[in-house]
Amino acid sequence: MACKDHPKNTNLPDPNDSTANANLAREISKKIEEDPTNPKYFMERAEVYINSKYLARAEADLLSAIALDSTNDAYFFTLGRTQ
């Protein structure tokens, strides 16, 4: 699968807007609390963390997503962005 098949999430706040990124991460965290077996939420929050340059947090969320669904190559691709 080519890199072009994995577009960046364009719905993310400006990377310099720490308040908007933190608020979005909190919203997604609530979704995770409600449904901790949904890997999509971990991926969404990881993208916010990457956007905010919190790469260790993003890596942890991506590893959680992979543990829940190891068949989604987007999780592995995004994990590479944390290295």
N, C-alpha and C positions, 0 to 999 in steps of 0.2 A: 504494500500500500504506500503510495507516494505521500510526501509531506503536504502537497496541495489538497489531499483528501481530508485533512484535518485542519479546517479553518480556525483561526483564533476567534474567541468569543467576543463579538463586537458590542455586546450588551453590558459590558463591564464599565464601572465608573472610571473616570480619569485616574490614572495611577498616582497622581499627586494629590488627589482628594482623599485624604486618609479617613475623614469622617464618613464619607459615602461608602468607602470600601469596608470599614468596620461595621457600619449599619447593615450592609448586605451580608457580610459574614455572619452577623448575629441572626438575621432572618433565616439564613440557610441552616444555622445551628439549631434553631427551633424546629425546622423540618426534620433534621437528623434525630432530635430527641423524640419526635412523634413517630418516626419510621426509621429506626437505626439499621434496618436491613436493606435499605434502598441505596445502592452504590451511586446512583445518579446524583444524590445530594452531596456525597463526599467529593465527587468530581466537580460539581458546581462550586463548592467552597474552596477546593484546591485551586480552581482558576482565579478566584478572588485573591487567595493568598499569593499566587504567582504574580498577579497584577500588582500586589502590594509589596512584592519582593520578600515575602515571608516563605522562603523556599523550604525550610525544614517542616513547617506546618503543612505546606502543600504536599510534600513527600509523604507525611504521615497519613493525610487524608487519601492520597492516591493508593497507598498500600492497603488502606481499609477498603477502598473500592475494589481493588484487585482481589482481596481476600473474599469479598462477597460475590464477585463475578470476574473470574479470570479469563473469560472468553472475549471481553471487550478490548480490542487493541487500542482504542483511544486512551484508555487508562494508562497503558504502557507508554504510548507515545508522549502523553502529557508528563508522565513521570520523568522521561528523559529531559524535559525542560527544567527540572528542578536540580539537575546535576551541574 
